[in-house]
Amino acid sequence: MTVTFCSRLAEAAAGVTPGTGVRGDIYVFLPVDKKLWGRSEFNHAWATPTQLEAVRRARRAGVTVRLYDPPDTPAQPAILVHRAPAPSAEAAAALEQLASDLGDHRWALDETGAPRLALCTQGTRDRCCAKFGFAAYRAARKLHDDGRLALAPIECSHLGGDRFAATGIAFPSGSMYGHLDQVDPAQLGEAEADGRILARHYRGRVFESPLTQIVRAGLARDGFDVTTISDVTIANPEDAPAALDVVAGGRSYRVQLSRREFRFFGDCRAVAQNRSSREMRVAYEGAEPVA
């Protein structure tokens, strides 16, 4: 029987959709053995009901919580933390409370913000994450172990958007990418080090709003000089999808947007059931520099 993967259908149809970077003020990765993730990674195999409620509270406050498979070493694994440049006070307080609520696990906080590449390999959520996510992780792991990739790869739980597998986030910039199994990890590492964007695979910076992600991705695809962390300021966001006045990387632009219908299979189960989804999204149409 021929197996059809939602990720390959999405890639062939439209590629990656900008503006789908999963927003969060703070990203937290908890060290939980992959064998315990199950279909729903937040479960009683590794956490008490009180601790699961603590995770839910933190997420409501702007802390995006995921799991990662810790290395098989004698050292006690740590909670990996990556913050937006200016996280909300609510999110910062929620992180502190979450660490306290998870105290029984004796996990320390790693807030160094070291270069890292989080790759979803949670095959219990979707077979694309198992097949393409793990392929991307394996390639990145080899380069990192050989000293040719500064981004330390981790296998993490569901990042969002099965149809974009292999999905990953490069930190510290927070740039979220799709179909990374089609990318040389060394190329991604070099782009991240230089502050560049791999425009064709760029979903958006997770520390920014979806509208800002769309504008940044569009400018990058059009070849304008916008780095992963340069300031992008939208003077009239309430006018979207009408034209926007934008300052990005110190230059002014008039950005044209539209509202389009996107059709897609959300995951491989939807493909098997021939159950497609559709949604209206704001899309970038072009930009002109303003003198």
C-alpha positions as a LaTeX table, in Angstrom:
\begin{tabular}{lrrr}
\hline
Residue & $x$ (\AA) & $y$ (\AA) & $z$ (\AA) \\
\hline
Met1 & 0.00 & 0.00 & 0.00 \\
Thr2 & 1.30 & 3.45 & $-0.92$ \\
Val3 & 1.62 & 5.77 & 2.09 \\
Thr4 & 0.87 & 9.45 & 1.48 \\
Phe5 & 2.43 & 11.93 & 3.90 \\
Cys6 & 0.71 & 15.24 & 4.72 \\
Ser7 & 4.10 & 16.97 & 4.80 \\
Arg8 & 4.91 & 15.99 & 1.22 \\
Leu9 & 1.48 & 17.07 & $-0.01$ \\
Ala10 & 1.85 & 20.46 & 1.68 \\
Glu11 & 5.36 & 20.93 & 0.35 \\
Ala12 & 4.26 & 20.16 & $-3.21$ \\
Ala13 & 1.15 & 22.35 & $-3.01$ \\
Ala14 & 2.36 & 25.55 & $-1.38$ \\
Gly15 & 5.45 & 24.93 & 0.71 \\
Val16 & 5.69 & 26.58 & 4.12 \\
Thr17 & 3.06 & 29.12 & 5.22 \\
Pro18 & 4.60 & 32.26 & 6.79 \\
Gly19 & 2.92 & 33.48 & 9.94 \\
Thr20 & 2.59 & 30.00 & 11.44 \\
Gly21 & 5.43 & 30.28 & 13.94 \\
Val22 & 3.87 & 29.23 & 17.27 \\
Arg23 & 3.93 & 32.37 & 19.42 \\
Gly24 & 5.34 & 32.34 & 22.95 \\
Asp25 & 7.05 & 34.81 & 25.28 \\
Ile26 & 9.17 & 32.03 & 26.76 \\
Tyr27 & 9.89 & 28.57 & 25.35 \\
Val28 & 10.52 & 25.81 & 27.88 \\
Phe29 & 11.64 & 22.24 & 27.13 \\
Leu30 & 11.21 & 19.72 & 29.94 \\
Pro31 & 13.57 & 16.69 & 30.04 \\
Val32 & 11.21 & 13.70 & 29.77 \\
Asp33 & 12.23 & 10.35 & 28.31 \\
Lys34 & 10.70 & 9.98 & 24.85 \\
Lys35 & 9.24 & 6.58 & 25.77 \\
Leu36 & 6.85 & 8.42 & 28.14 \\
Trp37 & 5.48 & 10.97 & 25.65 \\
Gly38 & 2.63 & 8.89 & 24.26 \\
Arg39 & $-0.02$ & 10.43 & 22.00 \\
Ser40 & $-0.49$ & 13.34 & 24.38 \\
Glu41 & 2.91 & 14.20 & 25.80 \\
Phe42 & 1.48 & 15.84 & 28.93 \\
Asn43 & 0.32 & 12.74 & 30.75 \\
His44 & 0.40 & 10.86 & 34.04 \\
Ala45 & 3.29 & 8.62 & 32.99 \\
Trp46 & 5.73 & 11.32 & 34.11 \\
Ala47 & 3.74 & 14.01 & 35.93 \\
Thr48 & 1.17 & 14.25 & 38.71 \\
Pro49 & $-2.23$ & 15.87 & 38.12 \\
Thr50 & $-1.01$ & 18.91 & 40.07 \\
Gln51 & 2.06 & 19.21 & 37.87 \\
Leu52 & 0.01 & 18.88 & 34.68 \\
Glu53 & $-2.24$ & 21.68 & 35.90 \\
Ala54 & 0.90 & 23.76 & 36.55 \\
Val55 & 1.93 & 23.24 & 32.93 \\
Arg56 & $-1.50$ & 24.38 & 31.74 \\
Arg57 & $-1.31$ & 27.52 & 33.91 \\
Ala58 & 2.12 & 28.37 & 32.56 \\
Arg59 & 0.94 & 27.96 & 28.98 \\
Arg60 & $-2.00$ & 30.28 & 29.57 \\
Ala61 & 0.46 & 32.91 & 30.80 \\
Gly62 & 2.59 & 32.84 & 27.64 \\
Val63 & 5.07 & 30.07 & 28.45 \\
Thr64 & 5.18 & 27.55 & 25.60 \\
Val65 & 6.00 & 24.19 & 27.18 \\
Arg66 & 7.37 & 21.24 & 25.22 \\
Leu67 & 9.27 & 18.07 & 26.14 \\
Tyr68 & 12.68 & 16.95 & 24.95 \\
Asp69 & 14.45 & 13.60 & 25.10 \\
Pro70 & 17.34 & 14.09 & 27.55 \\
Pro71 & 20.80 & 12.69 & 26.79 \\
Asp72 & 21.72 & 9.35 & 28.30 \\
Thr73 & 24.34 & 10.66 & 30.72 \\
Pro74 & 24.83 & 10.47 & 34.49 \\
Ala75 & 24.28 & 14.23 & 34.78 \\
Gln76 & 20.88 & 15.42 & 35.99 \\
Pro77 & 19.01 & 16.84 & 32.97 \\
Ala78 & 17.87 & 20.46 & 33.00 \\
Ile79 & 14.85 & 22.44 & 31.89 \\
Leu80 & 15.94 & 24.35 & 28.78 \\
Val81 & 14.70 & 27.94 & 28.65 \\
His82 & 14.66 & 30.41 & 25.75 \\
Arg83 & 13.16 & 33.87 & 26.27 \\
Ala84 & 11.90 & 36.58 & 23.94 \\
Pro85 & 13.98 & 39.77 & 24.15 \\
Ala86 & 11.33 & 41.33 & 26.42 \\
Pro87 & 9.01 & 38.64 & 27.79 \\
Ser88 & 5.94 & 39.74 & 29.69 \\
Ala89 & 6.13 & 39.95 & 33.47 \\
Glu90 & 3.27 & 37.44 & 33.62 \\
Ala91 & 5.22 & 34.87 & 31.59 \\
Ala92 & 8.39 & 35.39 & 33.64 \\
Ala93 & 6.46 & 34.86 & 36.87 \\
Ala94 & 4.73 & 31.80 & 35.40 \\
Leu95 & 8.09 & 30.23 & 34.53 \\
Glu96 & 9.31 & 30.72 & 38.09 \\
Gln97 & 6.15 & 29.15 & 39.46 \\
Leu98 & 6.34 & 26.24 & 37.00 \\
Ala99 & 9.91 & 25.43 & 38.06 \\
Ser100 & 8.74 & 25.39 & 41.67 \\
Asp101 & 5.73 & 23.18 & 40.90 \\
Leu102 & 7.97 & 20.67 & 39.09 \\
Gly103 & 10.44 & 20.61 & 41.99 \\
Asp104 & 9.89 & 16.92 & 42.71 \\
His105 & 11.78 & 16.11 & 39.50 \\
Arg106 & 14.85 & 17.99 & 40.79 \\
Trp107 & 15.40 & 19.65 & 37.42 \\
Ala108 & 17.60 & 22.74 & 37.32 \\
Leu109 & 16.91 & 25.64 & 34.94 \\
Asp110 & 19.30 & 26.09 & 32.01 \\
Glu111 & 18.80 & 29.74 & 31.04 \\
Thr112 & 22.05 & 30.17 & 29.13 \\
Gly113 & 20.16 & 30.56 & 25.85 \\
Ala114 & 22.87 & 28.49 & 24.16 \\
Pro115 & 22.48 & 27.88 & 20.38 \\
Arg116 & 20.03 & 25.06 & 19.96 \\
Leu117 & 17.88 & 23.43 & 17.28 \\
Ala118 & 14.66 & 21.90 & 18.59 \\
Leu119 & 13.27 & 19.34 & 16.13 \\
Cys120 & 9.90 & 17.64 & 16.54 \\
Thr121 & 10.27 & 13.86 & 16.33 \\
Gln122 & 7.02 & 12.91 & 18.09 \\
Gly123 & 5.86 & 10.13 & 15.83 \\
Thr124 & 3.00 & 9.32 & 18.20 \\
Arg125 & 1.39 & 12.56 & 16.99 \\
Asp126 & 2.02 & 12.12 & 13.27 \\
Arg127 & 4.08 & 9.77 & 11.11 \\
Cys128 & 5.62 & 12.76 & 9.28 \\
Cys129 & 7.27 & 13.86 & 12.54 \\
Ala130 & 8.72 & 10.37 & 12.97 \\
Lys131 & 9.97 & 10.00 & 9.41 \\
Phe132 & 11.05 & 13.49 & 8.40 \\
Gly133 & 11.64 & 14.96 & 11.85 \\
Phe134 & 13.96 & 12.17 & 12.90 \\
Ala135 & 15.82 & 12.33 & 9.56 \\
Ala136 & 16.46 & 16.04 & 10.16 \\
Tyr137 & 17.54 & 15.36 & 13.74 \\
Arg138 & 19.92 & 12.58 & 12.71 \\
Ala139 & 21.59 & 14.79 & 10.08 \\
Ala140 & 21.93 & 17.70 & 12.53 \\
Arg141 & 23.23 & 15.41 & 15.28 \\
Lys142 & 26.00 & 14.07 & 13.06 \\
Leu143 & 27.15 & 17.54 & 12.05 \\
His144 & 27.05 & 18.78 & 15.64 \\
Asp145 & 29.01 & 15.78 & 16.92 \\
Asp146 & 31.57 & 16.39 & 14.17 \\
Gly147 & 31.95 & 20.02 & 15.30 \\
Arg148 & 30.40 & 21.43 & 12.14 \\
Leu149 & 27.13 & 22.74 & 13.58 \\
Ala150 & 26.99 & 25.18 & 16.49 \\
Leu151 & 23.27 & 24.52 & 17.04 \\
Ala152 & 22.91 & 21.65 & 19.50 \\
Pro153 & 20.01 & 19.51 & 18.22 \\
Ile154 & 17.36 & 18.11 & 20.55 \\
Glu155 & 14.45 & 15.77 & 19.86 \\
Cys156 & 11.35 & 17.52 & 21.13 \\
Ser157 & 7.61 & 16.94 & 21.30 \\
His158 & 4.98 & 18.47 & 19.03 \\
Leu159 & 5.86 & 22.01 & 17.91 \\
Gly160 & 2.72 & 22.59 & 15.86 \\
Gly161 & 1.91 & 22.07 & 12.19 \\
Asp162 & 2.29 & 18.40 & 11.28 \\
Arg163 & 2.11 & 19.28 & 7.58 \\
Phe164 & 5.34 & 21.26 & 7.88 \\
Ala165 & 7.45 & 18.33 & 9.16 \\
Ala166 & 10.30 & 18.29 & 9.64 \\
Thr167 & 9.56 & 21.27 & 11.90 \\
Gly168 & 12.22 & 22.94 & 14.01 \\
Ile169 & 13.05 & 26.12 & 15.91 \\
Ala170 & 16.53 & 27.63 & 15.90 \\
Phe171 & 17.43 & 29.40 & 19.12 \\
Pro172 & 18.31 & 31.96 & 20.32 \\
Ser173 & 16.61 & 33.83 & 17.44 \\
Gly174 & 13.41 & 31.79 & 17.75 \\
Ser175 & 13.16 & 31.27 & 13.98 \\
Met176 & 10.72 & 28.47 & 13.20 \\
Tyr177 & 11.18 & 26.49 & 10.00 \\
Gly178 & 9.34 & 23.80 & 8.08 \\
His179 & 10.42 & 20.91 & 5.84 \\
Leu180 & 13.88 & 20.99 & 7.40 \\
Asp181 & 14.63 & 17.49 & 6.15 \\
Gln182 & 15.10 & 19.25 & 2.79 \\
Val183 & 17.74 & 21.61 & 4.25 \\
Asp184 & 21.45 & 21.06 & 4.86 \\
Pro185 & 21.80 & 21.62 & 8.65 \\
Ala186 & 25.13 & 23.36 & 8.04 \\
Gln187 & 23.33 & 25.89 & 5.83 \\
Leu188 & 20.81 & 26.55 & 8.57 \\
Gly189 & 23.57 & 26.91 & 11.17 \\
Glu190 & 25.45 & 29.40 & 9.01 \\
Ala191 & 22.29 & 31.41 & 8.38 \\
Glu192 & 21.48 & 31.51 & 12.08 \\
Ala193 & 25.01 & 32.62 & 12.95 \\
Asp194 & 24.84 & 35.41 & 10.34 \\
Gly195 & 21.32 & 36.49 & 11.31 \\
Arg196 & 19.97 & 35.47 & 7.90 \\
Ile197 & 16.66 & 33.80 & 7.09 \\
Leu198 & 16.21 & 30.71 & 4.94 \\
Ala199 & 13.20 & 32.35 & 3.32 \\
Arg200 & 11.71 & 29.34 & 1.51 \\
His201 & 11.41 & 27.35 & 4.75 \\
Tyr202 & 10.68 & 30.21 & 7.18 \\
Arg203 & 7.43 & 29.99 & 9.17 \\
Gly204 & 8.13 & 32.91 & 11.47 \\
Arg205 & 9.90 & 34.04 & 14.59 \\
Val206 & 8.09 & 32.54 & 17.57 \\
Phe207 & 8.68 & 35.61 & 19.72 \\
Glu208 & 6.68 & 37.82 & 17.32 \\
Ser209 & 3.01 & 38.19 & 16.37 \\
Pro210 & 1.73 & 36.31 & 13.30 \\
Leu211 & 1.38 & 39.60 & 11.38 \\
Thr212 & 4.99 & 40.56 & 12.08 \\
Gln213 & 6.07 & 37.05 & 11.08 \\
Ile214 & 4.28 & 37.41 & 7.73 \\
Val215 & 5.86 & 40.80 & 7.03 \\
Arg216 & 9.37 & 39.68 & 8.00 \\
Ala217 & 9.08 & 36.50 & 5.94 \\
Gly218 & 7.73 & 38.37 & 2.92 \\
Leu219 & 10.47 & 40.99 & 2.97 \\
Ala220 & 13.09 & 38.25 & 3.25 \\
Arg221 & 11.56 & 36.32 & 0.34 \\
Asp222 & 11.63 & 39.49 & $-1.77$ \\
Gly223 & 15.34 & 39.88 & $-1.06$ \\
Phe224 & 15.16 & 42.88 & 1.26 \\
Asp225 & 17.80 & 43.03 & 4.00 \\
Val226 & 15.86 & 41.80 & 7.03 \\
Thr227 & 17.67 & 39.59 & 9.52 \\
Thr228 & 16.12 & 37.14 & 11.94 \\
Ile229 & 16.23 & 39.62 & 14.83 \\
Ser230 & 16.22 & 43.09 & 13.23 \\
Asp231 & 13.43 & 45.31 & 14.52 \\
Val232 & 10.19 & 45.11 & 12.51 \\
Thr233 & 7.72 & 47.84 & 13.49 \\
Ile234 & 4.24 & 48.05 & 11.96 \\
Ala235 & 2.71 & 51.51 & 12.36 \\
Asn236 & $-0.86$ & 50.50 & 11.48 \\
Pro237 & $-1.37$ & 46.78 & 12.24 \\
Glu238 & $-5.11$ & 47.34 & 12.66 \\
Asp239 & $-5.34$ & 48.07 & 8.91 \\
Ala240 & $-4.32$ & 44.54 & 7.86 \\
Pro241 & $-4.91$ & 43.17 & 5.29 \\
Ala242 & $-4.77$ & 46.64 & 3.75 \\
Ala243 & $-1.38$ & 48.23 & 3.05 \\
Leu244 & 0.92 & 48.58 & 6.06 \\
Asp245 & 3.56 & 51.15 & 6.92 \\
Val246 & 6.56 & 49.17 & 8.13 \\
Val247 & 10.03 & 49.95 & 9.40 \\
Ala248 & 12.34 & 46.95 & 9.19 \\
Gly249 & 16.08 & 46.89 & 9.64 \\
Gly250 & 16.11 & 50.69 & 9.76 \\
Arg251 & 14.32 & 51.12 & 6.39 \\
Ser252 & 10.73 & 52.12 & 5.65 \\
Tyr253 & 8.43 & 50.04 & 3.45 \\
Arg254 & 4.88 & 50.09 & 2.15 \\
Val255 & 3.78 & 46.47 & 2.45 \\
Gln256 & 0.83 & 45.09 & 0.48 \\
Leu257 & $-1.21$ & 42.27 & 1.99 \\
Ser258 & $-4.28$ & 40.30 & 1.00 \\
Arg259 & $-6.58$ & 37.73 & 2.52 \\
Arg260 & $-6.38$ & 34.31 & 0.89 \\
Glu261 & $-8.00$ & 30.95 & 1.35 \\
Phe262 & $-5.55$ & 28.15 & 2.19 \\
Arg263 & $-6.56$ & 24.50 & 1.69 \\
Phe264 & $-4.54$ & 21.73 & 3.28 \\
Phe265 & $-4.51$ & 18.37 & 5.03 \\
Gly266 & $-3.76$ & 19.09 & 8.67 \\
Asp267 & $-2.12$ & 15.75 & 9.38 \\
Cys268 & $-1.68$ & 12.27 & 7.97 \\
Arg269 & $-4.92$ & 11.01 & 9.51 \\
Ala270 & $-6.77$ & 13.71 & 7.57 \\
Val271 & $-5.03$ & 12.51 & 4.39 \\
Ala272 & $-6.13$ & 8.93 & 5.04 \\
Gln273 & $-9.72$ & 10.13 & 5.55 \\
Asn274 & $-9.54$ & 12.53 & 2.57 \\
Arg275 & $-10.56$ & 15.28 & 5.00 \\
Ser276 & $-9.06$ & 18.60 & 3.95 \\
Ser277 & $-9.20$ & 21.86 & 5.90 \\
Arg278 & $-9.42$ & 25.41 & 4.73 \\
Glu279 & $-8.85$ & 28.75 & 6.40 \\
Met280 & $-8.61$ & 32.41 & 5.48 \\
Arg281 & $-5.22$ & 33.90 & 6.25 \\
Val282 & $-3.44$ & 37.20 & 5.70 \\
Ala283 & $-0.77$ & 36.84 & 3.02 \\
Tyr284 & 2.10 & 39.03 & 1.89 \\
Glu285 & 1.82 & 40.34 & $-1.69$ \\
Gly286 & 4.81 & 42.65 & $-2.01$ \\
Ala287 & 6.56 & 45.74 & $-0.70$ \\
Glu288 & 8.08 & 48.97 & $-1.92$ \\
Pro289 & 10.83 & 50.85 & $-0.11$ \\
Val290 & 9.79 & 54.33 & 0.98 \\
Ala291 & 12.38 & 57.06 & 0.51 \\
\hline
\end{tabular}
